[in-house]
């Protein structure tokens, strides 16, 4: 930028200046006459390409664009629902209603069966419970990960369906 440009001559690009090769001193003077900055765009070109712009406004616009892109990103929220291998029908329905609410909000649901102590013997019961859970929520969500045993937990992920 401006005095930090070391090349002897540069190709200048601007709105009101014909695109041509100028000595660096002359290009800087042209930028100063317009109260703007000479900014090097392509330093590896021969001769280097420079543009006459308001550098602080350029930085401001860049930050504004990045902020706008960041605000448009969606943050993924994961809600967890815990079952035991011997979960009763009423408890199952209660947790199913919570999961429905989470999926309608657009959150992912991580349902897991926690095996405590010797209940690890009932792996099949836990898997059937999770598959039943997924089947009940099939209208609102799609299964991302089928039930998988990880240590003392059998985990299943459900994504909300797009509207």
Helices and strands as residue ranges (DSSP letters): G 2-4, E 9-13, E 20-23, H 24-33, E 37-42, E 49-53, H 55-72, E 78-84, H 89-105, E 108-114, G 117-122, H 123-136, E 141-150, E 153-160
